[in-house]
């Protein structure tokens, strides 16, 4: 019966994955008094892209045996591959899109699957930028009557764009959907006057390849204008862990959180050195693109109450756009690890 539930759960999650698109530092958590079990290796999986950029320093240290605990890292190109690894207990920690974490939590709760998850930190804030060679675009209002090229209808970039347009009372906009960011970049290359919504590092690469292009709008800033200082953040990536692993290995979880934070801080402070590690990990092909993209990838470390405020507000915006984008319901407090 358990295998049947797991199979049904994995199938449901894969059907919902297509809805997804591709800080501030808190004081170090107090170490747990003890673990109920000990382990030799913590298994960490991540998705190729900005959410893995902040991890590269930790990966490098682990390879050199310079970490407090031992790690085994695996990087996947698709959530379809990564999520079953979490459900089967093949990995302990995973870096995933924010709304995918919510989808996974809700399905586990609904089906009473033992592989429940908690989110332990935010690792990447917003990575969406409006790129164009049209120098008349400097505010959201300037998009009235324009055509915008972006990836997939019913994905997080689509929901974020529609939220910002609605909040800025921009009604007359044509949205042209492409299957992947490279196709949007190709449109901009052919016609620099076109307007494209691109994630990092595609936005940086497009501007480096064509001097006519530049970033017209940073969606992090546009989100912040609407939400205000006490509101949520736009969130791209979070780090989740299996609930059972967290309960049994609290010491290792806290140590990972410490080393993850240090890794993100290193990448942000040393983009040139980090670029080499990013290329080595296969996340970006060329070091100049990686180095220039790092500051705009908004790599961040938020946990505890800061994490909960930023992420819960972001998920609420997605829920109001389409409840299924977060798995049908907003996660309960137990979703947020403290």
Buried (B, 14 or more C-beta within 10 A) or exposed (E): EEEEBBEEBBEBBBEBBEBBBBBEBBEEBEEEEEBEEEBEEBBBBBBBBBBBBBBBBBBBBBEEEEBEBEBEBBBBEEBEEBBBBBBEEEBBBBBBBBBBBBBBBBBBBEBEBBBBBBBBBBBBBBBBBBBBBBEEBEEBEBBBEBEBBBBBEBBBBBBBBBBBBEBBEBEEBEBEBBEEBEEBBBBBBEBBEBBBBBBBBBBBBBBBEBEBBBBBBBBBEBBBBBBEEEBBBBBBBBBBBBBBBBBBBBBBBBBBBBBBBBBBBBBBEBBEBBBBBBBEBEBBEBBBBBBBBBEBBBBBBBBBEBBBBBBBBBBEBBBBBBEBBBBBBBBEEEBBBE
